[in-house]
Amino acid sequence: MGNVRQFKIIVEKHPDGYVAYPLGLKGVVVGEGDTYEEALADVKSAIQFHIETFGLDDVLDEAPVLEAFVAETGVTI
């Protein structure tokens, strides 16, 4: 049995469901579902597959994400 590593996950709620993605991984890893829990379970599975496919050393960012914030700002377009 391997070690458990914690990842910070962003979960977004959209009109048609939820999207989840981890912070601190190289590459694109996304999960989705009709509920928050389904999206979280799907992204967990996607993280495991990504690490098994490419190896832990090749997918982790060099510096871990210590905290994550959600901010909003106006941009002139």
C-alpha positions, -999 to +999 in steps of 0.1 A: +000+000+000+014+034-010+016+067+007-013+091+008-005+126-006-028+155-002-038+177-031-056+210-032-086+207-055-106+234-071-143+225-076-164+247-099-202+246-100-216+252-135-252+252-147-247+216-161-227+201-133-193+203-115-157+204-127-128+197-104-090+200-110-060+198-088-034+225-081+003+217-082+004+191-110+020+194-144-003+186-173-041+187-175-061+167-149-098+173-147-128+155-132-165+162-137-198+150-123-234+159-117-226+165-080-197+179-060-189+145-047-190+129-082-166+155-095-142+151-065-142+113-070-136+116-107-107+140-103-092+117-076-093+089-101-078+111-128-049+121-105-041+085-097-042+076-134-020+106-143+006+097-117+006+060-127+010+070-163+038+096-160+053+090-126+052+111-095+085+129-102+073+140-137+039+154-127+045+173-094+054+210-096+087+218-079+072+239-052+040+227-035+009+249-034+007+262+002-026+280+000-052+287-027-074+318-029-104+327-050-102+364-061-123+384-084-112+415-104-126+436-132-109+436-166-117+461-194-125+441-225 
